[in-house]
């Protein structure tokens, strides 16, 4: 087998999402060299360069200095949400391919500007929705695409934490984050649901945004209290999405919600349905028994690497799979797993949920 060409990568933002996801996964890609690191807290950039960079890796405070390095082919944008669009667009215009961590942007206008920049420059742009790399989601998508569930007409996309406010970083700062649990974790559920059914043709969105339990809850589990830290985002939000073909999707996202029940991503069709569970995909429907009578059934499929589209014989985590397919897309000039136009629709839906929650009105899409 011929040796893969080396891809030189620059990292902008060296905080928790970089250290916990992107840097370890890029490190195990045999043809990746991380040659430059940037962070407004210079100690974080130096630490990342020491742990993950090549010998002599450069460290910067200003991302523009990193983008000026000609040999860098790929840039990972891993900053707070409000900087995603600015830095991604600058990187694209500097001739770099861009992996931007989720969510794509804090507004539909920013997301559109990012898509436009990718088209204008001809560079690749992708967003860090690693649920698509999960074998359960890939198996569910293939089952749906095969037609075995029939016409898909109802989806439930929950991202529910009973208690789980991220009290570090800027998660509770609306100006820098763009929102709370809906833009933080709800974004994953929305993206996965749309991708599995392949439907991005949204007609309208109705939303509700709650600022409730942050005034009452005392126990935030092992993540600790937010204390006197300003908590300017919602603690839960819900949305009802109508598609132009008549299908509907109910979205739920919370950091704080008084519930103890299990919530699973659910997709229902005319011939059957499925739930994405921690231990696999629960498929349900009707089929004839030994006497030919139609009976209800439910079966758990324990998805594994063989259910993935790529790297079926390799034991890769979701994050490792995401990084591998992204770098392969660069080397082989193929589309990345997450296309920018798809991620932009997720941002559009989240923005509409927030706007509907503020105004009490349904938001209609053109």
Secondary structure, 3 states (H helix, E strand, C coil): CCCCCCEEEEEECCCHHHHHHHHHHHHCCCCEEEEEEECCCHHHHHHHHHHHCCCCCEEECCHHHHHCCCCCCEEEECCCHHHHHHHHHHHHHCCCEEEEECCCCCCHHHHHHHHHHHHHHCCCEEEECHHHHCHHHHHHHHHHHCCCCCCEEEEEEEEECCECCCCCCCCCCHHHHCCCHHHHHHHHHHHHHHHHHCCCCEEEEEEEEECCHHHCCCCCHHHCCCCCCCCCCCCEEEEEEEECCCCEEEEEEECECCCCCCCCEEEEECCEEEEEECCEEEEEEEEECCCCCEEEEEEEECCCHHHCCCCCCCCCCHHHHHHHHHHHHHHHCCCCCCCHHHHHHHHHHHHHHHHHHHHCCCEECC
